[in-house]
Amino acid sequence: MAKGGKILTEQMVQEVIVEDNRAIGVRVAGGKEYRANQGVISNIDVRRLFLQLIAPDAVKPELRDKVDRRITNNNETILKIDCALSEVPRFTALETENQEHLIGTVLIADSVAHVEQAHSLATMGQIPDANPSMYLDIPSVLDPTLAPEGKHTLWIEFFAPYQIAGKEGTGLDGTGWTDELKNQTADNVLKKLGEYAPNLQNSIIARRVESPAELGARLGSYKGNYYHLDMTLDQMIFLRPLPEIANYTTPIKNLYLTGAGTHPGGSISGMPGRNCARVFLNRQQPLAKAQQSVNSMLRSLLNQ
Ligand SMILES: Cc1cc2nc3c(=O)[nH]c(=O)nc-3n(C[C@H](O)[C@H](O)[C@H](O)COP(=O)(O)OP(=O)(O)OC[C@H]3O[C@@H](n4cnc5c(N)ncnc54)[C@H](O)[C@@H]3O)c2cc1C
């Protein structure tokens, strides 16, 4: 990298090492330690960071307690279906051959109430697949290089519970999800989509289904939450993830927070990273930054 940095992949952090209330590095799986010159920036959710990766006596009990009890994660995540298709889905409601309309996300729902119901049932631990609502994308419409000529790729996100009610302690990681159940759910989702695009079922060359439990394990996110913590009003802006740690900093010196669990939250905006980088750089060179601000203020005054 241009500035001499190095990116290491496949290095699972098992501990953020804290000494005298200062983050001094990380220990990864296998025991290797990396020492931090300037600080440690965490991009994982704050629950796992404070409750699992930092020694309990390094975090003030009040903060541990708040992280444990105040952060809400309403159990809703995604069952993901990826398909290779021999042809593009032809939606009966789309009265044109123009595929431009298939660029971007499609929401399948019978009504607004249906969407509400789909999300509410997932939160309550039920799989809303009796009448599935879903989001889907056909990325190969925009970028045909993603599939062999004339063929297509499709991915579907079906909102589903991480922990299935009544199936605690069974299936993968005790969530109740099994291979059989995820495939059964995917069958129901694809059947529903087939009602909107009747050529779909016969065009599926292959499919890969990832259950909420598998998605959570792959992303390393708490309860499979791809936003790290829920995007509810009480956990947004200066309240994200908690009021006392909402400024990308923590009470532990040189330990910074970024990612979906910080303002402005999940999705691919890049903003949590940018904001955290600014705070981090300001902390590294407070005098130089103050000088820069004064200079720019003087320049703008002189130019008036
Ligand atoms: C199926 C699906 C579809 C989505 N669609 C969209 C969309 O269309 N548009 C949109 O804007 N957003 C979408 N999102 C949400 C978006 O992907 C996330 O909000 C976003 O990726 C969060 O980025 P992040 O960098 O903060 O965290 P993450 O992407 O969760 O990155 C965290 C990283 O930390 C790594 N990690 C975890 N634990 C450790 C550890 N102990 N040590 C080392 N590394 C670790 C993980 O492997 C991961 O790479 C979608 C999410 C999913 C799951």
The ligand as a Tripos MOL2 file, in Angstrom:
@<TRIPOS>MOLECULE
LIG
   53    58     1     0     0
SMALL
NO_CHARGES

@<TRIPOS>ATOM
      1 C1        -27.0580  -10.6020    2.0270 C.3       1 LIG1
      2 C2        -26.7900   -9.1640    2.3310 C.ar      1 LIG1
      3 C3        -27.1550   -8.1950    1.4330 C.ar      1 LIG1
      4 C4        -26.8850   -6.8590    1.6810 C.ar      1 LIG1
      5 N1        -27.2470   -5.9260    0.7490 N.ar      1 LIG1
      6 C5        -26.8850   -4.6540    0.9210 C.ar      1 LIG1
      7 C6        -27.1470   -3.6890   -0.1020 C.ar      1 LIG1
      8 O1        -27.7010   -4.0120   -1.1620 O.2       1 LIG1
      9 N2        -26.7700   -2.4070    0.1090 N.ar      1 LIG1
     10 C7        -26.1480   -2.0150    1.2550 C.ar      1 LIG1
     11 O2        -25.8060   -0.8330    1.3820 O.2       1 LIG1
     12 N3        -25.8960   -2.9040    2.2570 N.ar      1 LIG1
     13 C8        -26.2490   -4.1920    2.1210 C.ar      1 LIG1
     14 N4        -26.0110   -5.1100    3.1130 N.ar      1 LIG1
     15 C9        -25.4490   -4.6250    4.4020 C.3       1 LIG1
     16 C10       -23.9610   -4.3750    4.3180 C.3       1 LIG1
     17 O3        -23.3290   -5.4570    3.6550 O.3       1 LIG1
     18 C11       -23.3580   -4.2170    5.7360 C.3       1 LIG1
     19 O4        -24.0920   -3.2660    6.4820 O.3       1 LIG1
     20 C12       -21.8860   -3.7830    5.6410 C.3       1 LIG1
     21 O5        -21.1310   -4.7900    4.9780 O.3       1 LIG1
     22 C13       -21.2550   -3.5210    7.0030 C.3       1 LIG1
     23 O6        -19.8910   -3.2270    6.7710 O.3       1 LIG1
     24 P1        -18.7920   -3.2500    7.9080 P.3       1 LIG1
     25 O7        -17.4530   -3.0930    7.2680 O.co2     1 LIG1
     26 O8        -19.1470   -2.2920    8.9620 O.co2     1 LIG1
     27 O9        -18.8940   -4.6800    8.5920 O.3       1 LIG1
     28 P2        -18.7380   -6.1320    7.9770 P.3       1 LIG1
     29 O10       -19.0110   -6.1450    6.5110 O.co2     1 LIG1
     30 O11       -19.5670   -7.0060    8.8770 O.co2     1 LIG1
     31 O12       -17.2040   -6.4440    8.1760 O.3       1 LIG1
     32 C14       -16.6810   -6.9000    9.4100 C.3       1 LIG1
     33 C15       -15.4670   -7.7440    9.0540 C.3       1 LIG1
     34 O13       -14.8420   -8.1360   10.2630 O.3       1 LIG1
     35 C16       -14.4320   -9.4890   10.1190 C.3       1 LIG1
     36 N5        -14.3520  -10.0360   11.4780 N.ar      1 LIG1
     37 C17       -15.3440  -10.3470   12.3390 C.ar      1 LIG1
     38 N6        -14.8440  -10.7920   13.4940 N.ar      1 LIG1
     39 C18       -13.4800  -10.7530   13.3710 C.ar      1 LIG1
     40 C19       -12.3980  -11.0900   14.2380 C.ar      1 LIG1
     41 N7        -12.5940  -11.5370   15.4950 N.pl3     1 LIG1
     42 N8        -11.1460  -10.9250   13.7610 N.ar      1 LIG1
     43 C20       -10.9030  -10.4650   12.5060 C.ar      1 LIG1
     44 N9        -11.8940  -10.1170   11.6500 N.ar      1 LIG1
     45 C21       -13.1620  -10.2710   12.0800 C.ar      1 LIG1
     46 C22       -15.5230  -10.1500    9.2980 C.3       1 LIG1
     47 O14       -15.0130  -11.3120    8.6830 O.3       1 LIG1
     48 C23       -15.8220   -9.0320    8.2990 C.3       1 LIG1
     49 O15       -14.9850   -9.1200    7.1800 O.3       1 LIG1
     50 C24       -26.2550   -6.4650    2.8790 C.ar      1 LIG1
     51 C25       -25.8620   -7.4510    3.8040 C.ar      1 LIG1
     52 C26       -26.1370   -8.7920    3.5300 C.ar      1 LIG1
     53 C27       -25.6960   -9.8380    4.5270 C.3       1 LIG1
@<TRIPOS>BOND
     1     1     2 1
     2     2     3 ar
     3     2    52 ar
     4     3     4 ar
     5     4     5 ar
     6     4    50 ar
     7     5     6 ar
     8     6     7 ar
     9     6    13 1
    10     7     8 2
    11     7     9 ar
    12     9    10 ar
    13    10    11 2
    14    10    12 ar
    15    12    13 ar
    16    13    14 ar
    17    14    15 1
    18    14    50 ar
    19    15    16 1
    20    16    17 1
    21    16    18 1
    22    18    19 1
    23    18    20 1
    24    20    21 1
    25    20    22 1
    26    22    23 1
    27    23    24 1
    28    24    25 2
    29    24    26 1
    30    24    27 1
    31    27    28 1
    32    28    29 2
    33    28    30 1
    34    28    31 1
    35    31    32 1
    36    32    33 1
    37    33    34 1
    38    33    48 1
    39    34    35 1
    40    35    36 1
    41    35    46 1
    42    36    37 ar
    43    36    45 ar
    44    37    38 ar
    45    38    39 ar
    46    39    40 ar
    47    39    45 ar
    48    40    41 1
    49    40    42 ar
    50    42    43 ar
    51    43    44 ar
    52    44    45 ar
    53    46    47 1
    54    46    48 1
    55    48    49 1
    56    50    51 ar
    57    51    52 ar
    58    52    53 1
@<TRIPOS>SUBSTRUCTURE
     1 LIG1         1 GROUP 0 **** ****
